[in-house]
């Protein structure tokens, strides 16, 4: 069960998620605005990286932020109150057994949650129950198979594949971004619209080189080195070369591309 | 020399390019508009698939469309005149030896040209000579390594890799989209801005399922089967499975993603 929620348990992950949300906030969240008075559930708020953005962008909405981890929730609560936002309440809970009446929420929001679940359709079905008819669900997920770069490197590709394999071994799916449409469809949602959000990085964008390619993506891959070595997924010398090759894409003539997928649908 | 310009030589390619431009015209070209009175060179116009769009979107501009192939030029000229446009003149010529004075054109436009050249920087340098200072160059290229889909299929990936390898064997580069920034930079252009244009296809977009996934991308891959078999790049049974797997992505729960890169820069 714990493996379902692998984010937010280490300081490194914690920093990464916050970096990620800060750097990508505009790309991912700028068009998510809820009207005043709405009840919005953020399912799987983690350490609150997205919660502060939701609270800021929709100051009149009332957010309920739920996470399985008490520790993550405490961090999230501190973060949100340190920003001075008072429109979020926090509750420990399991997405598959949330203690809310049918049709409780005007809107639902999930970001980087489904990728960790072995049964995302079941999660979407459980969430649909507590969504009002006519309400929306917004789901944001990455897709590690969407990453490519210049110069090409087969070692770099293999390090990324380690991340995909490790996540799969934990019951997750890091190729889930491209699957949001069929997942929402099979879970009974209507009016599904998928909006890909590409992060394209070249050296004319030093903030993204640092904030995304190095400090978000490469840091995330580097974070599973020990696991990958222990599982003998790659030789260490190939791994190290792959990481060097990924840093090579952050030089003057390198480029790096990754795509997040944002899905919005109605009950 | 002939291999540099592999498009436009067969009826199949001809139809494909026109399908492609019609389906993708909005995504790729809607923001390319030249002021009245400008002299614009389209280098490598091929059979005129893009030329008609340029002529339509900028009726006051004067276009010079150049291609190496007389046959392609005749087709392009017929296409443009059949649409009633009179603002394009056609000339046979080689990008590396164009008979124009320095600083002749206000703007330059190239679409799906550099991917066929073993020396794209040299081409960009030759073109820069005939561009006025302060004028713009617009370059559009695909990137076959940007393709991914659901459900995943290693056979389908291998068929796409055949296309990449075959193009490389002809001296081209079908992973060039991601490289536009460094290519323009190394060719001395300024104010480079790369704008990726993702084509995201799911079954809620039947026009793109037919017009892009099936009739553009899969058709393009299928077009090199004979070459791939002759070069023994794949077993035929694996190839056929790969093609079936790509069609599988066009079903109700499938998705398909491809990205073109549009670069704009100044002299």
Interface residues (C-beta under 8 A of the other chain):
Chain A: X143 X145 X146 X148 X149 X150 X152 X175 X178 X179 X181 X182 X185 X186 X192 X193 X194 X196 X198 X200 X202 X203 X204 X252 X253 X254 X255 X257 X259
Chain B: X143 X145 X146 X148 X149 X150 X152 X175 X178 X179 X181 X182 X185 X186 X192 X193 X194 X196 X198 X200 X202 X203 X204 X252 X253 X254 X255 X257 X259
